[in-house]
Amino acid sequence: MAWILLVLAGLFEIGWPVGLKMAQEPATRITGIAIAVLFMMFSGALLWYAQKQIPLGTAYAVWTGIGAAGTFFVGVIAYGDPTSFLRYLGVVLIIAGVATLKLAN
């Protein structure tokens, strides 16, 4: 159950930078800030619950890894962020590092 909560926390971690990006536009400023704050609260709460059973370093790495990789992909798909082989390689290395921490647990 803790791992499910941690994955959900990581997915919610994607939402708050997206909300902050939305808040850059005057038309969606309030909505974007509200989304960012809401996703921060859910993400933090789920991480807190997951850390009751998952080691701190592993939980944090998985949480930030999902958030970083997910935010990268949302940026590419929804906002036209630049891509390159090295940027994708960076995401693969993040995922490999997180997987290594889990396997070494």
C-alpha positions in Angstrom: 0.0 0.0 0.0 2.8 2.4 0.8 4.3 2.1 -2.7 0.9 2.9 -4.3 0.7 6.0 -2.1 4.2 6.9 -3.1 3.5 6.6 -6.8 0.3 8.7 -6.3 2.4 11.3 -4.4 4.8 11.4 -7.3 2.0 11.8 -9.8 0.6 14.7 -7.8 4.1 16.1 -7.7 3.7 16.7 -11.4 0.7 18.9 -10.9 2.1 21.7 -8.9 4.8 22.9 -11.5 2.1 22.7 -14.1 -0.1 24.9 -12.0 2.7 27.4 -11.6 3.1 27.3 -15.4 -0.6 28.0 -15.8 -0.3 30.9 -13.3 2.1 32.7 -15.6 -0.8 33.6 -17.8 -3.1 36.4 -16.4 -6.2 34.6 -17.6 -5.4 31.4 -15.6 -3.3 33.0 -12.7 -5.7 32.2 -9.8 -6.7 28.8 -11.2 -3.0 27.9 -11.7 -2.0 29.0 -8.2 -5.0 27.0 -6.7 -4.0 23.9 -8.7 -0.4 24.3 -7.6 -1.3 24.6 -3.9 -3.8 21.8 -4.0 -1.4 19.4 -5.7 1.4 20.3 -3.3 -0.8 19.4 -0.3 -1.9 16.1 -1.8 1.6 15.2 -2.9 3.1 16.1 0.5 0.5 14.3 2.5 0.8 11.1 0.4 4.6 11.2 0.7 4.3 11.6 4.5 2.1 8.5 4.6 4.4 6.5 2.4 7.5 7.3 4.4 6.0 5.5 7.4 7.0 2.2 5.6 9.5 3.2 3.0 13.0 4.5 3.8 13.4 8.3 3.6 16.0 8.4 0.9 14.2 5.9 -1.3 10.8 7.6 -0.8 12.2 11.0 -1.6 14.1 9.8 -4.7 11.1 8.0 -6.1 8.8 11.0 -5.4 11.1 13.5 -7.0 12.0 11.1 -9.8 8.4 10.6 -10.8 7.8 14.4 -10.5 10.9 15.3 -12.5 10.3 12.8 -15.3 6.6 13.4 -15.4 7.0 17.1 -15.5 9.5 16.8 -18.3 7.0 14.8 -20.4 4.1 17.1 -19.6 6.3 20.1 -20.7 7.2 18.4 -23.9 3.7 17.3 -24.8 1.6 20.2 -23.5 4.0 23.2 -23.6 6.3 22.4 -26.5 9.4 22.2 -24.3 12.6 21.4 -26.3 13.7 17.8 -26.6 17.0 16.2 -27.5 18.7 12.9 -27.1 20.6 14.2 -24.1 17.4 15.5 -22.4 15.7 12.1 -22.9 18.9 10.4 -21.7 18.7 12.5 -18.5 15.2 11.3 -17.8 16.3 7.7 -18.4 19.2 8.2 -15.9 16.7 9.6 -13.3 14.5 6.6 -13.7 17.5 4.2 -13.6 18.7 5.8 -10.4 15.3 5.6 -8.7 15.0 1.9 -9.8 18.5 1.2 -8.4 17.5 2.7 -5.0 14.4 0.5 -4.9 16.2 -2.7 -5.9 19.0 -2.0 -3.3 16.4 -1.6 -0.6 
